[in-house]
Amino acid sequence: MNCLLIGAAALSLSGDGFSLSWTHSVERIEWREEWALTEDGLELVQAAVKGSGAGMEPGPDARLEQGWWVWQPDIPAQPQIVLAASGLTPSAWRLCDGDECRDLGTKAQEPVILKPCPES
């Protein structure tokens, strides 16, 4: 079973990955990322942005697919993902696992930390 810690809460995932999406606070452009849980940590498999703007530039190898700029970022696996939670952005962070989604950081609070569950 694959498991992701969201703060202190454990979430059982239906597979070995999840998606994150949000709307940029200034540009009002949607951004999506596909993440995989691997032995090395959290691996960013794919990113997509619905347009471009300040701080929202597609990656250098991006291709246009159904109105989205899509690419495979070249960054190493991360031990955790830290999501700011100001409560002032146009959308929360949306974490989806299959057909089930949940909003994170909907109100001002400490950052939300995502990381793989420790081995049991």
C-alpha positions in Angstrom: 0.0 0.0 0.0 1.3 3.5 -0.9 1.0 6.1 1.8 1.5 9.9 1.9 1.8 12.0 5.0 -0.1 15.3 4.9 1.2 17.0 8.0 0.6 14.4 10.7 -2.3 12.6 8.9 -1.6 9.5 6.7 -3.4 9.1 3.4 -3.6 5.7 1.7 -3.1 6.2 -2.0 -4.8 3.9 -4.6 -1.6 3.8 -6.7 2.0 5.0 -6.5 1.3 8.7 -7.3 -0.9 11.7 -7.0 -1.5 15.0 -8.7 -1.3 18.6 -7.3 -3.0 21.6 -8.9 -3.6 25.2 -8.0 -4.3 28.6 -9.5 -1.4 31.1 -9.5 -2.1 34.0 -7.2 -1.2 36.8 -9.6 -1.6 35.4 -13.1 -4.8 33.4 -12.3 -3.4 30.5 -14.4 -3.9 26.9 -13.5 -0.8 24.7 -12.9 -0.8 20.9 -12.5 1.9 18.5 -11.4 2.0 14.7 -11.4 4.1 13.1 -8.6 5.2 9.6 -8.0 6.3 7.9 -4.7 9.6 6.2 -5.3 12.3 4.6 -3.2 14.2 7.9 -3.5 11.3 10.1 -2.4 8.7 12.2 -4.3 9.5 12.4 -8.0 8.0 15.1 -10.2 7.0 13.2 -13.3 5.1 15.8 -15.3 4.1 19.5 -15.1 1.5 21.4 -17.0 0.4 25.0 -17.2 -2.6 26.5 -18.9 -0.9 29.5 -20.4 2.1 31.5 -19.3 2.9 34.6 -17.3 5.3 35.9 -14.6 6.6 32.9 -12.7 4.5 30.5 -14.8 6.8 29.8 -17.7 6.6 26.3 -19.3 9.7 24.1 -19.2 12.2 24.3 -22.1 10.9 21.0 -23.7 7.2 21.9 -23.2 4.7 20.8 -25.9 1.2 22.1 -26.3 -1.5 19.5 -25.6 -5.2 20.4 -25.6 -4.5 24.0 -24.4 -1.9 23.0 -21.8 1.9 23.4 -22.0 3.2 20.0 -20.7 6.8 18.9 -19.9 8.9 16.5 -17.8 10.9 18.6 -15.3 14.4 17.5 -14.7 14.8 17.7 -10.9 15.8 15.0 -8.4 13.4 13.2 -6.2 12.4 15.3 -3.2 12.2 14.1 0.5 9.1 16.3 1.0 6.9 19.0 -0.7 6.2 22.2 1.3 3.0 24.0 0.3 2.4 27.5 1.4 -1.0 28.2 3.0 -1.7 31.9 3.1 -5.4 31.6 2.6 -5.2 34.6 0.2 -4.8 32.8 -3.1 -7.6 32.2 -5.6 -7.5 28.5 -4.9 -6.3 26.0 -2.4 -3.8 23.3 -3.4 -5.9 20.4 -4.9 -4.4 16.9 -4.2 -6.0 14.1 -6.3 -5.5 10.4 -6.0 -7.5 8.7 -8.7 -11.1 10.1 -8.6 -10.7 11.3 -5.0 -9.6 14.9 -4.4 -9.1 17.1 -1.4 -8.2 20.8 -0.9 -5.2 21.7 1.2 -4.2 25.1 2.6 -7.7 26.7 2.2 -7.1 29.0 5.1 -4.1 30.9 6.5 -2.0 28.4 8.5 1.5 26.9 8.7 2.8 25.4 5.4 1.4 22.0 4.5 4.1 19.3 4.3 3.7 16.3 2.1 6.1 13.3 2.4 6.1 9.6 2.0 5.0 7.6 5.0 7.9 5.9 6.8 8.3 2.2 6.1 6.2 0.2 8.5 
